Amino acid sequence: MLHLTAKNFATETKHSPLPVVVMFYAVWCGKCAMMKPIVEELEEKYRGRINFYEVEIEESVILAADYDADIVPTFVFIEKGEFLGSMQGIIEEDLFEQRLQKIFRNS
């Protein structure tokens, strides 16, 4: 996953030709550490169809606040610059994938 900050967030997400999943996380967060391998596996599976990124909430406080990432991990879904929704906490891989398919139907 490409690491994003406030400096490159808009360029990588809002102008992306592909749908985007952003994982807001914290380095101290055990749940985030549990979810990262799941997200990396989905990133591999959907390579070329969905872009996956990560944002560290303490490094990008305003960005995290803009997307209500007050609980970590928070997963934000963006397509064509439009915020489509989010999920928070630990999510089983099959449920995460079902949500991806539902949100990004045409991807």
N, C-alpha and C positions, 0 to 999 in steps of 0.2 A: 504494500500500500504506500502510495506517495504521501509524504507528510506535508500538510498544508498549514499555513499561518494566515493572518489577516492580509499579508502582502500578496499572496498568490491565490487565495480562495476564490475570488470572483473569476479570475482568468481560467482556473481549472474546472470550476463547477458550472458557473452560469453560461460560459461560452463553449461548453463541451458538446461535441456532436453526439455523444453517447449519454445515456442516463447515468446518474451518479448516486453512489451510496457513500456517505461520510460518517465515519465512526468518531464521535467525540468521546475522548477517554482521559483518564488521569494516570500518571505513572504509578501512583500509590494504590490504584484500584485493582483488587483481586478479581472482581467480576469482569473487568476489562481484559485482564490477562487470560481469563477463561474463554472469552469470546473471540479474542484475536485469531487463534488457529481456525476457528469456524469461518470467520470472515475471510481469512486468507485462502481457505479451501474453496469458498464460493467465488472469490476473486479469480482463482485459477479456472474454475468451471465456466465462468461467464466472461473470460478474457475476450476482448474485442467486441463485446456486446454491452457491458456495464463497466464503468470505471469505479474503483473503490479507493477511498482516501481516508486519512486519519487526521484529527485535529486534537492537540493536547489542550485541555480546557484552561489550565493555569498559564499556559503560554499565550493563549488567544482568548482572554476573558470576555471581551466584547462580542466576539464572534460566537462564543458559547452562549452568551446571554441572548443574542439575536435569534438563536435557534432553540431556546429554552432547554439547553443541555445542562440542567441543574442536577440531574441524576445521570450517573455514568455507569455503563456506557449508554449513550444515546446514538441512535442510527437515524440519519436524515436522508430522505429520498428527494432528488432533484432531477428534473428533466426539462431540457430546453430553457434553463434558467428559472424554472418554476418549482417552488417548494410543493411537494406532493404529500408530505406527511413524515411521521417519525415513529420510532419504537424505542423503548427504554428497557434496560436491564438485561438479564440473561434470557436468551431465546434459543430454543432447540433448533438445530440446523434445518430440519425439515420444515418447521414453521417459518423460519427466516426465509427459506427458499420459496415457500408458498406465497409469502408476502411480496417478495421480489417479483414473482411471476404475475401476481395480481396488479401490482402498481405499474410495472413496466410491461404490460401485455404485448406490445408490438416490438419489443426489443429482442 
